[in-house]
């Protein structure tokens, strides 16, 4: 799996933890070819797509490809191929497999250590650390558990792989695809999807538990079912105590804060924020810090303190972007829009976050794969409303 992250503000492209700074047109050319990888384009087609309303010659494309090849040389899996007599295409080479002769890859103690490292990195929201470890399997002589191979595709937002791969059956990918649906369609449409999955045998017991006690609470809030959300939180805290789910404390606390922001009193919001501030001092996990900052911004929005809210929400989105946690990053941008719509906030700020959400969605391939995800989930959980009834937002 090769996933590139594009930062349009700095013309920087990032692979794992390694970044390369490009010129504006180099950036635009690479981004277009990456979004259409494995497809060949003529020089004229590339001029039309990357240099619209400009009048460069075909040699311009050749020069930019030459410079890109030099700058991307250290990323051996990425190739800008010349298609003889036609043009260019971007090709992603498969990662080399771990050699079976590598003894440490077969060492059980080493496997347990690696598994523990992944759990810690996930807990702290260190997405780049997980990607680096995965990327260096061969060099380090390790083999990552198959669960994390799937989980990494989920966490970095590789929607193309999640919906098109034939390596892992759909039933094993279903839960991860369901989590993304929250940011693909309106809450009133994603809630029936969650409930259908919970009332089926499609999910494992652990996945059912997590979907029920954590993910669905915020959707209940967004559709105005506050009492149902509160009842679910009571059950959630009971399950957490019974099953000793200590690492759920902060995520569930954030879900409770989100509920209070939508349907609670000012006092309830302040009380829950105080609890979370205290918890984050003892457990400064980046995912939770980013989400908390966004919710602080929502609280400021609710008070009419627009400028302060904008700064706080931007801080939170920056932290979530840094964690490389695509589902949280995408969903948090969407939740800002939902909250603004709920409070009828229009104008510049609404337009700004519509654009932010659109850019994040585009980066993760939502326009290309979002509808396919909905189609596959609907078919798998049939009988279900036809995909045409579940339009992408």
N, C-alpha and C positions, 0 to 999 in steps of 0.2 A: 504494500500500500504506500503510495506516494501522495501526500496532500500538501499543496502549497497554499499559503495564506498571503493575501494581497492587501497592502496598506496604501490606499490611494493618496492619503495625505502626504506620505513621504516617498512614494514610489519604491517601497521596499517589498520584496518578496521573501517569505520565510518558509523554510523546510525544516521541520523538527525545531531545533533550537538555533539554527544557522540562518542568518539573514544576509541578503544581497541588495544593495542600493542600485537602482537603475535610473536611466534617463526616462523622461515622460513617455516618449514613443516606444522605447524598449519595453517599458512596463505595460503599455497598452497592447503591444504586439504579443508579448508573452501571455498576458491574461486572456486575450482572445483565443490564442492557440491552445492554452490550457483548458479553457472552457469548452473547446471543441477538439480535445485530444484524440489522436488516431485518425483524424479527418485531414485530407490533403486540400490545400487551397492554392490557387494560382496567385502569381504576384499581383495581378489586377484585382482579384478578390480581396487580397489583404490590403491593398491600397484603398479600396472602397470602404473596408471595415475600420481600419486603423487611422487612415488619413482622409476622412470625409471632408468634402468642401475644400480640400487642398489639392495641389497639382504637382506632387513629386513624381519622379520617374521610377521605373521598375527597379533601377539600380539601388534606389533608397531602401527597398525591402531587403535586397541582398546585403547591404551594409549593416542594417540593423540585426539581421540574422547572424552575421559574422560576429558582431560585438556581443550579442546574447550568448552565442556558443562559448566565447572566451570567458564570459562572466559566470556561466553555469557549468563550467568544466568540472568543478569539484563535486558536482551532484551527478554521479555517474549514471544513475538510473534514468535521468532525463535527457532525451536526445531530440535535437531539432534536425530532423532528417530532410535531405533533399530528395524530392520525388522527381526522378529524371524525366525531362520533357514536360513537366507540369508545374511544380512549385515546391511548397514546404508543408510539413506536418510535424506536430509534437508527438513524440512516442515515449511511453513510460515502460521502461524495462522492468521485469520482475526481479524482486530481491533474491539473491542467492540463498539457497537453503543451507542450514547448518550441516556441516560435515558430520556424518555418523561416527567418524573416528575421534571426534572431540570428546574426551572422557568427562569433562566437567558438565556437559549438557545432559549426561545420563546420571549424574550424581544426585540422589534424592535429597540430601542435606542442602545442596546448592539450590535445587528447585524450591525447597521450602523458604530459603533465604530470599530468592527472587520474588516468590509469591508475597512474602511479608513486605518487601520493598514496594511492590505495586500497591498493596493495601495502604501503606503509609502515604505514598505519593497521592493516591486517590483521596485519602482522608484530608490531606492538607491542600488539595486542589492544585497540585503541581503537575499540570498537564504536560508541560515541556519535559519534565523529568521522566514521565512515563514514556513519552515518545522517544526520547533519547535512549532509554533502556531497551525499548523494543527495536530501535534502529541499529543498535550495536550488539545484537545477539551473537552474530558470528564472531566479531572481534573479541567479545568477552567470554565466548565459549559457554553460552547459556541457552536455555530453551524456555520461552515464555509459555505459561499455561494457555491452552486453547481458549479458555474463557476470556482472558485478557486480549487475545488476538481479536475476538469479536467486540469486546468492550471498547478497545481503542478506536475501532471504526465508528462506533457510536459516539464516543466522547469528542472526537475531532470533527464530527458532523459529516462523515463520508457517506452521504445519502445515496450516491450512485452505487457504491459497493453494497450498502445495506439492503437495497431493493433489487439489485441485479445479480448478486453473487449466486453461484451454484455450489459453492464450497460448503455452505451451511443451510439446512432446510429452513423454510419460512417460519415454521413453528418455533424454532430457536431464536429467530430474529424478531418475532412478533412484538414482544414486550418493548424492545428498544425502539421499534418503529412507532408503537403506540405513544411513547413519551413525546416523540416529535410532533404527533398530531395536534397537541395542545396549541402549538404555534402555527399550525397550518390552516385551521378552520375556526369558526366562531365557537365560543364555549358551549353554547346551546347545542352545537352539533358534535363537539368532542365528548361531552358528557355521556350521551347514549353509547358512543363507542367504548368508553371506559366501562360503563355498566354492562354492556354486552360481553365484553371480555371477562369481567368479574363473574358473570353468571354462566360462563362456559368452562370447559376443561382445557382451554387453549394455553393457559399460563401455568407455570410451576407454582407450588404452594408459596415459595418465597416471593415470587413475582406478584402473585395475587395479594399477598400481605402488604408489600411495599406500595402497590398501586392503590390499595384501599386505605391504608393508614397515613399515606403521605400525599401522593399526587392528586388524588381526587378532591381533597379538601379545598384547594385553591380554586378548582373549577366550580365547586358548589358556591363559593363566595362570588365568583364572577357572574353566575346566573341568578344571584339574589337569594339563594337557598341557605340563608345564614343559620337557621336553626338546625338544618340538616348537617351543615358543616360543623357546628358546635357539638352535635351528638357524635359525629364521626371523630372529633378530637378527643372526646371522653374515651371512646373505644381505643383510639390510638395510644393515649397515655397508659391505658390498662395493658395493652399488648406490649408496649415498650418495657414496662416494669416486669411483666410476666416473662418475656423472652430476653430480658436484659440487653435491650438494644441501646446501649449507651451512646453510640455514635449518631443516633437519630435525634438526640436532644436538640441540637441547634437547628437542623432542617425543619423539625416539627415546630419549634418555637417560631421560626420565620413564617411557616404556614399559618400559625395562629395570629401572628402580627398582620399578615396579609388579610386575613379574615376581618380583624378589627378595623383595619384601614377601610375596608369596603362597608362593613355593617356594624361597627362598634362605636362606642362613645370616645370622646377625646381622652378621658381618664384611662379607659381600657388600653388605648393605643400607647399612651405614655408609660403605663405600668409594664406593658409587654416590651417596649423598647428598652426600659431600664434593665429588665431581666436579661435581654439579649446582649446589651452592652457589657454587663458583668460576665456573661458566658463567653463572649468573644475575647475578653482579656485573658481568660484561662486557656482558650482554644482558638488561637488566631488563624483559622482556616480561611484561605483566600476565597473559596467559593462563597462561604457564608458572609464574609466581610463585604464582598461585592454585592450580594443580594441585600444585605442590611443597608448599605449605602443607598441603593435604589429605593428601598422602602422608606428610608428617611426622606428621600426626595419626594416620594408620593405623599408623605405626611405634610411636608412643606407645601406641596401643591394644594392639598386639602385645606390648608390654612390661608391660601392665597398668596404665599410668599414665592412668587414665580421664579425670580432670578436665583434665589438660594436653592430652590428645588432643581432647577436646570443644572447648576454646578454639581449638586450632590448626585443626581442621576448620571451625569456624565462620568463622574468619578467611579461610580459603581459599574457602569458598562466597561470602563477601561480596565478595572480589576478583573472582571469576568472574561474579557478578551485575553488578558494575560494568562489566565488559567488554561486557555484552550479548551474550555468546556462548552462545546457548541450548543448542546440542548439548553443549558441555563442562559447562555448569552443570547441566543435567539428568542427564547421564551421571555426573558426579562425585558427585551426591547418591545415585544408584543404586549406584555402586561402594562408597560407604561402607556401604550396607546389605548388599551382597554380602560385603564383608570381615567385617562384624560377624556375619553368619550363618555364615561359614566358621570363625570363632573362637568361635562359640556365645555371643556377647555378647547378653544379654537385658536386660530391665528398663527403667528410665526412659530410658536413652540410646537403646536400640533404638526405643522408642516415639517418642521425639523425632524421630529421623531418618526414621522412616516418615512422620510428619506433614510434615516438611520436603519429602521427596520427593513426597508427595501434593499439596502446595500448588504446588510447581514444575510438576508434571505438569499440574495443573488450569490454571495460568496460561498454559501453551502449548497447551492444547486436546487433550492426550493422551486424556482420556476420550472426547472427541467424535470424534477423527480417528485415534487409534492403530490401532484394528482395521481401519479402511478402508485405512490405509497397508499393513498386513500383507497384506490381501486383494489389493491392487493389485500388490504386489511378488511375491506367490506366483503370481498369474495370469501376470504378465509373464515370470517365470522358470520357468514350467511345463515339464515335469511337476514338481510340487512338492507337499509335504504340504498338505492342505486347511487353510484358515485356522483352522478349529475346533481343529486340532491345535497351534496357536500362540497360546495364550491370553495376553492382556495381563497383565503383572505387577500 
